[in-house]
Amino acid sequence: MKFEAIDEKEFLNPYYRKKPILEAELNEFIKALKDYKTSLENNLKNNEDSLVANALSKFFENLHFECEIKSIHQGNSGIDLALKKDKQIQVIIEAKLPHSKEFFSQSKPNCKALHECILYYLRERKALNSSLKHIIITDFYRFYIFKADLFEELFNKNKYFKEAFENFESKNSLFKGNTDEFYKECEKLLSSEKYLDSITRKDLFDEPSLKGVFIDLKPILEQEKPSFSKLKPVFKIFHKDFLLSEFNPNDANSLNNAFYKELLYILGLYESKQNSKLIIAKSQESEEEQGTFYTAINSKLKEENFETILKLLILWLNRILFLKLIESNLVRFNDDKNLKFLNFKKIPDFDKLSELFFEILAKERSTRKKSEFAYLPYLNSSLFEKQSIENTLEISNLNNDLKLNYYKNTVLKDDKCKTKKGQVGLLEYLFEFLDSFDFGSDDEQSEILSQKELISSSVLGNVFEKLNGYKEGSFYTPSFITSYMCKESITKVVLDKFNTQFDLDAKDISELRKSLRKEDKKAQKELLNSIKICDPAVGSGHFLVSALNVMLSIYDDLNLFDEEFYLEVQNDEILITGRKGEFIEYKRPSTPKDKAHLIQQELFHTKKDIIENNLFGVDINPNSCEITKLRLWIELLKHSFYQSFDDENYHDLKTLPNIDINIKCGNSLVSYFETGKSLSHYRSYKPIKSYKKI
């Protein structure tokens, strides 16, 4: 069996990879590295146990791990170093002296160090330890790190290793607990055809391998001041969030309070609690007619109307946030920050912003006037058509001279890294604020002080949900709940439909996939298209987004995609990997036959088909309908692709096809009494009123 080194990018959860690093934590890590280097140098002439006790364990203790040296289980030989949590071993570390012949390497993975790790892992699993997260093999400089799931699949669940371990544990076997004999058996098995053939593979071309990440600390320890870009992946991997799996990916989609509160402040709104409900109202700054967006709109209306102001705020915010996502796509696809356009330098006033909306993005390239924004794609969407409410007020009519004090807890910093204070123009403040967050640009080279917190589409959905529920309050259902609901319900429908249509008796999706014929792929897709999924109180569209991703996952599970790739859905985000587990990221292609381009194109069109054929929603609140449409457009935008390849000065992105999104405004409840009419003349009205107060 060979070792396959995985890039840190692919080894780490994408949300965890993007999580900003606190400066204090990084400094603590740098100090721990320096202390580790000193301890190693002082103990290099000593034996393995001394290096573990005086250097390696101290290093992990300085990183706040609970360590146990020579962790012994029932009198057996001990694990060199175990990292524990809640009294359970979670990380097994096997250490060998530098230059030891027993050490693991890419050229010699079948070695004693690996055999020992297999034995320790199997012992822990026999003792019903289900908390294991990682296995590490190290010579104190080089670290090979494997996920426990891999050991579970390759060894604990494998019949040949199970048999070898049972014989080793049995007093009546030839092994009789002799570890050297067990290690010899491991060496034989790892190179045997029968074992390699017994491993479950994704496909025929997937060669069995030990997949893990390789970290060499030596170059970093030798540098006086290693760069942040070099330290970042090492910091992430040696953190408790990773090694003990303490990072919760659901947190990445939870509401970012810093973003939400400052955005409300700029808009001129605030959130308060009334009768146990969180509602949105006019802020104190807007009451004092400070330069918020609320004030900017209200000053142009004949009379104040909160509903009208909020509709305009949501409409314009929808457009701006959507453009922020377009901007991040352009930067990511081309690795070029010069393509940014949502900034005060390029858009110094509301007239210019209006021109961008209606004269550039809403028009095809041939009908546009000359502009510095000529490189931007045509957005074929009603989102950039003038809405009826804009007959009341257009964004170009807003006052460009309005000033607003920076929010007291603003995320913005000055050149000396201190919180910004004083007054700033409204539009400049909005652009600067939005640019302080990461909308998906994937900037891996940012230094510690310029890191940005990720604002995912789910986080935006959370913000929209709150703005939308300004009267009655709102509850945002976490992604893992909506994903579970959709997976359970949609999978059952798919099984029922396919079993009936193709006369099968599949019990689950895996069994269904094995039963389907490749020749029937077209009929299978048509059957999936016939499924109707409706949310009768659609809110911000979160349920439909989860349904979209579950449907995509089912397309993948049933092998209905033409291109070859693996699809995984994590917290309403889609991860695409190739045969070897490498992440496939879309970049501007030079040819239409580019592999990532073909995958991106197929995902886009499949999403489009699902949105058009499968997803339906109703809400009594017209704002909800617009927000849901935006959420679905954003999901399409994630897989936008280049339609032409010749003109480097124009970004011909396929972004928003002119599709009919099945989201309708109306009351999905059928009422016995007419809504909107008084019930005071009914005798039972008062008792019902009393009952509601209980």
Sequence and secondary structure as in RCSB ss.txt:
>XXXX:A:sequence
MKFEAIDEKEFLNPYYRKKPILEAELNEFIKALKDYKTSLENNLKNNEDSLVANALSKFFENLHFECEIKSIHQG
NSGIDLALKKDKQIQVIIEAKLPHSKEFFSQSKPNCKALHECILYYLRERKALNSSLKHIIITDFYRFYIFKADL
FEELFNKNKYFKEAFENFESKNSLFKGNTDEFYKECEKLLSSEKYLDSITRKDLFDEPSLKGVFIDLKPILEQEK
PSFSKLKPVFKIFHKDFLLSEFNPNDANSLNNAFYKELLYILGLYESKQNSKLIIAKSQESEEEQGTFYTAINSK
LKEENFETILKLLILWLNRILFLKLIESNLVRFNDDKNLKFLNFKKIPDFDKLSELFFEILAKERSTRKKSEFAY
LPYLNSSLFEKQSIENTLEISNLNNDLKLNYYKNTVLKDDKCKTKKGQVGLLEYLFEFLDSFDFGSDDEQSEILS
QKELISSSVLGNVFEKLNGYKEGSFYTPSFITSYMCKESITKVVLDKFNTQFDLDAKDISELRKSLRKEDKKAQK
ELLNSIKICDPAVGSGHFLVSALNVMLSIYDDLNLFDEEFYLEVQNDEILITGRKGEFIEYKRPSTPKDKAHLIQ
QELFHTKKDIIENNLFGVDINPNSCEITKLRLWIELLKHSFYQSFDDENYHDLKTLPNIDINIKCGNSLVSYFET
GKSLSHYRSYKPIKSYKKI
>XXXX:A:secstr
 EEEE  HHHHS HHHHHS   HHHHHHHHHHHHHHHHHHHHHTTS HHHHIIIIIHHHHHHTT EEEEEE STT
S  EEEEEEETTEEEEEEEE  TT TTS  SS  SSHHHHHHHHHHHHHHHTT     EEEEESSSEEEEEEHHH
HIIIIIT HHHHHHHHHHH TTSSSTT HHHHHHHHHHHHT HHHHHHS  SSTT   EEEEEEEE HHHHH SS
  HHHHHHHHHHTSHHHHT    GGGGGS  HHHHHHHHHHHTEEEEEETTEEEEEE HHHHTT S HHHHHHTT
SSS  HHHHHHHHHHHHHHHHHHHHHHHHHHHHHT GGG   STTT  SHHHHHHIIIIIITS GGG    TTTT
S    SGGGS  GGGGT  GGGS TT EEE  TT S B TTS B  SEEEHHHHHHHHHHTEESS   TT  GGG
  EE  HHHHHHHHHHHHTTTT      HHHHHHHHHHHHHHHHHHHHHHHTT   SSHHHHHHH  GGGHHHHH
HHHHT  EEESS TTSHHHHHHHHHHHHHHHHTT  SS  EEEEETTEEEEE TTS B      SSTT HHHHHH
HHHHHHHHHHHHHTEEEEES HHHHHHHHHHHHHHHHTT EES  S TT   EE        EEES  S  SS T
TS  TTSTTHHHHHHHHH 
